[in-house]
Amino acid sequence: MLERILDFGSRHQAANLLLAENKAGELVAGALLVQDDGRSFYLAGGASEQGRSIGAMNLVLWSAIAKAKEDGLQVFDFEGSM
């Protein structure tokens, strides 16, 4: 389901997948976000054990909030998160 949301949202410039990697280039955290009506919705995200230990999810969410502001969105909504 999340793959379909990302595919549809990407085609309509309404979805973002933000990822964090460790120094070795391994994926350690990520978040799926969609945008609509001046809002960014955090739908789903997660981190590996290493990602949790280094705070990668915090970085991903901070980056998502900063991107929403940069894009002129007025609200960052955590309510959609799974």
C-alpha positions as CSV (number, residue, x, y, z in Angstrom):
1,M,0.0,0.0,0.0
2,L,2.8,2.5,0.9
3,E,4.5,1.8,-2.4
4,R,1.3,2.7,-4.3
5,I,0.9,5.9,-2.3
6,L,4.5,6.9,-3.0
7,D,4.1,6.0,-6.7
8,F,0.8,8.0,-7.1
9,G,2.0,10.9,-5.0
10,S,5.3,11.2,-6.8
11,R,3.6,11.4,-10.1
12,H,1.5,14.3,-8.8
13,Q,4.3,16.0,-6.9
14,A,2.5,15.3,-3.6
15,A,4.7,12.7,-1.9
16,N,8.3,12.5,-0.6
17,L,10.4,9.7,0.7
18,L,13.2,10.9,2.9
19,L,16.0,8.5,3.8
20,A,19.0,8.6,6.1
21,E,22.2,6.5,5.5
22,N,25.1,5.8,7.8
23,K,28.7,6.6,6.8
24,A,28.9,3.2,5.0
25,G,26.0,4.2,2.8
26,E,23.5,1.8,4.4
27,L,19.9,2.8,4.9
28,V,19.2,3.4,8.6
29,A,15.9,5.4,8.6
30,G,13.2,6.8,6.4
31,A,9.8,8.5,6.3
32,L,7.0,8.7,3.8
33,L,5.2,12.0,3.5
34,V,2.3,13.3,1.4
35,Q,1.3,16.9,0.9
36,D,-2.2,18.4,0.3
37,D,-3.9,21.8,1.0
38,G,-0.9,23.4,2.6
39,R,-0.1,20.4,4.9
40,S,2.5,17.8,5.0
41,F,1.4,14.5,6.5
42,Y,3.9,12.0,8.0
43,L,2.3,8.7,7.0
44,A,5.0,6.1,7.9
45,G,8.6,5.8,8.9
46,G,11.0,3.7,10.7
47,A,14.7,3.1,11.6
48,S,17.0,0.2,11.9
49,E,18.5,-0.6,15.3
50,Q,21.6,1.3,14.3
51,G,19.5,4.2,13.0
52,R,17.7,4.4,16.4
53,S,21.0,4.4,18.3
54,I,22.4,7.3,16.3
55,G,19.2,9.4,16.2
56,A,18.7,9.0,12.4
57,M,14.9,9.2,12.7
58,N,15.2,12.5,14.5
59,L,17.2,13.8,11.6
60,V,14.7,12.5,9.0
61,L,11.8,14.1,10.8
62,W,13.7,17.4,11.3
63,S,14.5,17.4,7.6
64,A,10.9,16.7,6.7
65,I,9.7,19.6,8.8
66,A,12.3,21.9,7.3
67,K,11.3,20.8,3.7
68,A,7.6,21.4,4.5
69,K,8.5,24.9,5.6
70,E,10.7,25.5,2.6
71,D,7.9,24.4,0.3
72,G,5.5,26.9,1.9
73,L,3.4,24.4,3.7
74,Q,1.7,25.7,6.8
75,V,1.2,22.5,8.9
76,F,3.2,19.4,9.5
77,D,0.8,16.7,10.6
78,F,2.1,13.7,12.6
79,E,-1.4,12.2,12.9
80,G,-1.1,10.1,9.7
81,S,1.9,8.1,11.1
82,M,1.5,4.4,11.4
